[in-house]
Amino acid sequence: MVNTSYLPFLVGTALVQASLGFVTVPVSTRSLSSCHTHSDFATKATDGDNDTAFVGVEAVSLASLGDDHEAVGQAMADSVAAWLDEEWMPQEVHVKMGTSVKNTYVACRSKGIKEVAEIMTQVTDDLFERWAEYNADAFVNAWDVGNYVSDYLIAKSGSETCGCSTKIVE
């Protein structure tokens, strides 16, 4: 049996230490992609025989989405607008938010950013900076859209999703 009473885990974009089920201290509050490598997420855990095993978080690869970032961004923009229209009611603001998502995604991928968490955070930040344009008609906030983008990218990359992930609208 592996002892997992003291393992780091991800919360938002901060890596935190858990000890006996309680969060103790943040390890880092900087962007994960800029301060950690994939191997930094692997943590030693011991079982009853003092054998060492590595427990880690596998990064989501966006390679399966291809290199046509404009097309992927447009499909995601359409999906965001369709999701919001289905959740609430059709509104022009949903198309505008989708366009912002597309622009951010294309910019991130063009800069070589390939981590879902970093793209999600940038989408949220960009929406938040211009929220006055969306606020009057939007029934959601920037983080709702950012979380949908994260679920979208994970699902479209072919990675495993969880039961709590938002249903992706085509």
C-alpha positions in Angstrom: 0.0 0.0 0.0 1.3 3.5 -0.9 1.4 6.1 1.8 -0.1 9.3 0.4 -0.5 11.2 3.6 2.1 13.8 2.5 1.9 14.5 -1.3 1.9 17.8 -3.2 -1.2 18.4 -5.4 -2.4 21.1 -7.7 -4.9 23.7 -6.7 -5.6 26.2 -9.4 -2.2 27.3 -10.5 -0.5 26.7 -7.1 1.3 23.6 -6.0 0.4 22.9 -2.4 1.5 20.4 0.2 -1.1 18.1 1.8 -0.4 16.5 5.1 -2.9 14.1 6.6 -5.7 15.5 4.4 -5.0 19.1 5.3 -3.4 21.7 3.0 -0.4 23.1 4.8 1.7 25.6 2.7 1.8 26.7 -0.9 5.0 25.4 -2.6 4.7 27.9 -5.5 2.2 30.5 -6.6 4.0 31.2 -9.8 2.8 29.9 -13.2 3.4 26.1 -13.2 4.8 26.0 -16.7 7.4 28.6 -15.9 8.7 27.1 -12.7 8.2 23.4 -12.8 9.0 20.6 -15.2 6.9 17.5 -15.7 9.2 15.6 -13.4 8.7 18.1 -10.6 5.2 16.7 -10.2 6.4 13.2 -9.5 6.6 12.7 -5.7 8.2 9.8 -3.8 5.8 7.8 -1.8 6.7 4.7 0.3 4.7 1.6 0.9 4.8 -0.6 3.9 8.1 -2.3 2.8 9.9 1.0 2.4 10.0 0.5 -1.4 9.9 3.8 -3.2 7.3 4.4 -5.9 6.6 7.6 -7.9 3.2 9.1 -7.8 2.6 12.0 -10.2 0.3 14.1 -12.3 0.6 13.4 -16.0 0.5 16.5 -18.2 -2.1 16.8 -20.9 -0.6 16.8 -24.3 -2.2 19.2 -26.9 -0.2 17.6 -29.7 -3.3 15.7 -31.0 -5.0 19.1 -31.7 -2.5 19.7 -34.5 -0.7 22.9 -35.5 -3.6 24.8 -37.1 -4.2 26.9 -34.0 -6.6 29.2 -35.9 -8.9 26.3 -36.7 -8.8 24.9 -33.2 -9.4 28.4 -31.8 -12.4 28.9 -34.0 -13.9 25.5 -33.1 -13.4 26.4 -29.4 -14.9 29.9 -29.9 -18.0 28.3 -31.6 -18.2 25.7 -28.8 -18.0 28.4 -26.0 -20.8 30.4 -27.7 -22.9 27.3 -28.2 -22.4 26.2 -24.6 -23.4 29.6 -23.2 -26.4 29.8 -25.6 -27.5 26.4 -24.5 -27.0 27.1 -20.8 -28.7 30.5 -20.9 -30.1 31.9 -24.1 -28.6 32.9 -27.4 -26.8 36.3 -27.0 -24.2 38.2 -29.1 -22.1 38.5 -25.9 -21.4 34.8 -26.1 -20.0 35.1 -29.6 -17.8 38.0 -28.3 -16.5 35.9 -25.4 -15.8 33.0 -27.8 -13.8 35.3 -30.0 -11.7 36.5 -27.0 -11.1 32.8 -26.2 -10.0 32.1 -29.7 -7.6 35.1 -29.8 -6.1 34.1 -26.5 -5.7 30.4 -27.5 -4.0 31.4 -30.8 -1.7 33.8 -29.1 -0.7 31.3 -26.4 -0.1 28.5 -28.9 1.8 30.8 -31.2 4.2 31.6 -28.3 4.7 27.8 -27.7 2.5 27.6 -24.6 1.1 24.1 -24.5 -0.1 23.6 -20.9 -3.9 23.6 -20.4 -3.6 25.4 -17.0 -1.6 28.2 -18.5 -4.0 28.6 -21.4 -7.0 28.5 -19.1 -5.5 31.2 -16.8 -4.6 33.4 -19.7 -8.1 33.1 -21.2 -9.5 34.0 -17.8 -7.2 37.0 -17.4 -7.9 38.3 -20.9 -11.7 38.1 -20.4 -11.4 39.7 -16.9 -9.4 42.6 -18.3 -12.2 43.4 -20.7 -15.1 42.2 -18.5 -16.8 45.6 -18.8 -17.6 44.7 -22.4 -19.4 41.5 -21.3 -20.7 42.2 -17.8 -24.1 43.7 -18.7 -25.3 40.7 -20.7 -23.3 37.8 -19.3 -24.7 35.3 -16.9 -21.3 33.8 -16.2 -17.9 35.1 -15.2 -14.5 34.9 -16.7 -13.6 31.8 -14.6 -16.6 29.9 -15.8 -15.4 30.4 -19.3 -11.8 29.6 -18.4 -12.9 26.3 -16.8 -15.0 25.4 -19.9 -11.9 26.0 -22.0 -9.9 23.7 -19.8 -12.5 21.0 -20.0 -12.7 21.6 -23.8 -9.0 21.3 -24.3 -8.7 18.2 -22.2 -11.6 16.5 -23.9 -10.5 17.4 -27.4 -6.9 16.3 -26.7 -8.2 12.8 -26.1 -7.1 12.9 -22.4 -9.2 11.3 -19.7 -11.8 13.6 -18.2 -13.7 13.4 -14.9 -17.4 13.1 -14.2 -17.5 16.7 -13.0 -16.2 18.1 -16.4 -18.6 20.3 -18.3 -20.3 18.6 -21.3 -18.6 19.9 -24.4 -21.1 21.5 -26.9 -20.3 21.0 -30.5 
